[in-house]
């Protein structure tokens, strides 16, 4: 008979770190599953397979990095990986990137996330930054251009609205803008392009509620984050005469809900006390709004998380003590953070204006001819491109040529064309259609018109504005090596103009 | 407020069904060994080897800060004093008595009609009857009442929040009249106007019986409390019933708390002049063949209890004096049942492997004392005394919640004990 000694208690809850991570993983896979479904149904199998390929890439990179690390540190690789949960980081990171991210960029980002985000800090539980957020920041900073061009899906609502300065001129302008993404109800359901896992508020909320009930994540973090963000953006909206749609759009767009449910709740990188986590979530919300309104970034969620990760040790110190005796102090701290947040966001929002019409008349497939630019902004020209450059990706086709007028159809950046022009690969591309008139004697461009606009309203329409198109009138097309300007921040659309001209020139030469 | 602080409690799977529906088994050992200590105090012996004793014969008395008399639990012959491992993990003197199996009773003190006695007389009676807190700590009951002032509420703790234990429940079921009498006597001793009998809401079958029994006394209310751990801890229970928190003693907020079995013991002393000589002990857990409640004389060894319950179910077990949360593992089954014992829990030894802390903060959310166990552990690892003081490590009652809840299976409670030991050494 053996009586073993063990310090009390000798009773353990069933929930283990492994069961927590397993349930979290299942939750993430549900979100991923939705994404795969979306790409399969809306863009075809090629896209769906690519989504799966991205996840596989991240998984291989994550597990590979850990295996090499633990092999070099002469540890039991299988055991260490079992207690290190690289799959979570890989999945979250994959869900934060868009479908056209290159495998190469994602692999490097995953390696950096695992290695510099976690392992060098001492492994699971020791890391300061959310590893997935760190990896995403790496892609944003270093691989912004490393995209697979074949997988263009069009601008995301977040990027589109960000370039409009996170503000609409009016409620109807907002309605017209958001209609391009299927309206607010589709923003909620999530059938629009964006980061793989960030689009469907519905799925994220359902998974989040489940995980909160199962005590996998702390409900306080997403609830406080969403509430704070709603209050702040409602205030900003009210200051600028925006309706209830304004705070809702802030919550539904970008990584707000995904970050709130899956990243801010990362226990390793948020504070351990309930009060601390509330302060953490409030800080994330405040920084998200400030970054969105003021910084030169489309999105604020990612950096708000990384910044608050950095402040976690400070929050821990602030809330140290016996919690029941700290309640007044903690409430006071929460109040101060709230007031500071409201004040700083209010200050930030003073200088915010809607930068341009956010698509009140564009993007519906109608002609923008003669109408669009009563309030056209000054064009920022740059990035010269040669007339004979390789524009194969635009797949420019001359549809008709009568009397020197060439009607050219080119691929748009990729909002789905409502009339369904199927491309060769079975993928629907929106089309930009141009009428290019070239004088056969002088080889000069006499006029160029955009008759159908298929790009992202609020962004692409700069590239078809009369101001820009006029720059081509009188251009002598004999020298195809000469360079012409494109429009900064509407590169695709303005290049499509050049591609159309190139196709027209080729038609003339034939 | 459970928004800026966690729930400070949690439902714990109690496994009470293992023993709550089976009959209480009687066990009559051939010898008993009565521990001659109470807390840090040792008792002065009043009998010698060869003396004949009866059930109720006063055999010793502690005369330290408190007075605690001790009584023989069987009739028979005193065999002498022997050092035996105590359930507090120290070898202490025990008085060994051979049982003649007659159970001849001799009342060591006269019964008292509490309605006629004064409050002071009742407190004196409680002292002489050796009534101690039966929740597990064994604190002499009379002390609480002697120094109690301005008490508005008496709380009878029938919660029994430790998993596996059903001894109080069985005791109450068998002695409803005594529970009523004891509660009324304690109410008089406390000077409070109102008493509340707190019992878990999940004891649906028994609550109506209690309500019926207390019906004639409009100032005594049976209150159903949530089935969470540690609902039976004084602070948690007082907060649940009054929404008030206190610094040191519940009397600060006008409350006094006693265990239900203590009330029953007092009633038996008042009615029959009978001190605590026998106990219902829950023997349960997956390491025991037939989990049961066993009625035994004080001084019965754990070994005999286990044998009565079919023996051990495995070769390597954790033998716990008390419940699995706060009870301590003992490396021998030779220790005996004291007047304040209520359970033996036996588990098959299944070691769990701890992994890295994921900083989830579940320990901080659920600590019933509102501490931050994870922070205390981390501060203890680097011997940060200033931070340990700030974290108020000393308020820990070692209820075990932090280790229980820890998903990484870290011995968090043990880490806090380490902090306490370190600070104790540091202060010397």
Interface residues (C-beta under 8 A of the other chain):
Chain A: X1 X2 X3 X4 X5 X6 X7 X8 X9 X10 X11 X12 X13 X14 X15 X16 X17 X19 X20 X83 X123 X124 X125 X126 X215 X218 X220 X267 X268 X270 X271 X272 X273 X274 X275 X276 X277 X278 X316 X320 X321 X322 X323 X324 X325 X327 X330 X331 X334
Chain B: X1 X3 X4 X5 X6 X8 X10 X12 X13 X163 X245 X312 X315 X316 X317 X318 X319 X320 X324 X325 X326 X327 X328 X329 X330 X331 X332 X333 X345 X347 X349 X352 X355 X356 X357 X358 X359 X360 X361 X362 X364 X365 X367 X369 X370 X371 X372 X374 X375 X387 X390 X391 X392 X395 X398 X399 X400 X401 X403 X404 X405 X406 X407 X408 X409 X411 X413 X414 X417
